[in-house]
Amino acid sequence: MNIVTLLNQIESGDIVLPAIQRDFVWSEDKIEKLMDSIMRGYPVGIVLVWETYKDIQYRHFERIYLNGTRPAFIDNSSNKKLKLVLDGQQRLQALYLALYGSYKGKYLYFDILSGRQSDDFEEEKYYFYFATPEVADKWNEETKANLSEEENDGIEYFAKVSDLFKMDVSTKQKYRKQITKTLSLMEEDELRLETNLAKLDEVLTKEQNILKASIIDENKPSDSQSRQTESDVLEIFVRINRQGTPLSRSD
């Protein structure tokens, strides 16, 4: 599965969070860094999911993230098939907010002219920032205003990631031509813009090695005797999380 396949299953309510999962804790900076890693094609880990029909309390991923909101828990009393995330919650929630939602009233924007080569691999190469539409528009207006005063070497231009994600090939081509004309881009900058738009689509919808998914009990009949028990899955969850903050079974 690729990233968008996973996110679409979150959007449809097939992939959910068990009640034992902690709240979302990632900062804006960490989400922005994650997107830079994905654009570089760096592997960002494995998501571990348990497919089950059991009546276990769960909650949906948040589309609009605000501080202090209390999640609503749901009982699976109808015993429908669910995929409960045991590991990878923070990464999946971060990506879901970036492509489908908002973070504390702000949306994720991508500097579509970033991606310049650098010898410092620790520095971010592709620039992503959370901002309101008003702030992003202000940044872009400042870029346009400064074109006549400075060379357009190092200029930046911000597009909402969710808007780019929705564009088809034809729309992206028109958008690229529009930005090239508006900013009077040099050939090198136009090529980087074209590459960035194509790369964003590739890493999200085609590349299967950036974020991998491992699914326990995938496609097994609901009454299969080989399915893991709740106790087994709880022990898996505890052992995984001991790699970070220590947990006991009661936690």
Sequence and secondary structure as in RCSB ss.txt:
>XXXX:A:sequence
MNIVTLLNQIESGDIVLPAIQRDFVWSEDKIEKLMDSIMRGYPVGIVLVWETYKDIQYRHFERIYLNGTRPAFID
NSSNKKLKLVLDGQQRLQALYLALYGSYKGKYLYFDILSGRQSDDFEEEKYYFYFATPEVADKWNEETKANLSEE
ENDGIEYFAKVSDLFKMDVSTKQKYRKQITKTLSLMEEDELRLETNLAKLDEVLTKEQNILKASIIDENKPSDSQ
SRQTESDVLEIFVRINRQGTPLSRSD
>XXXX:A:secstr
  HHHHHHHHHTTSEEEETTS      HHHHHHHHHHHHHT    EEEEEEE S   EE   SEE TT     B 
 TT   EEEEEE HHHHHHHHHHHH EETTBEEEEETT     S TTS SS EEEE HHHHHHHHHHHHHHTTTS
 STT   EEEHHHHHH  HHHHHHHHHHHHHHHT  HHHHHHHHHHHHHHHHHHHT SSSSEEEEETTT  TT T
TS  HHHHHHHHHHHHTTSS   S  
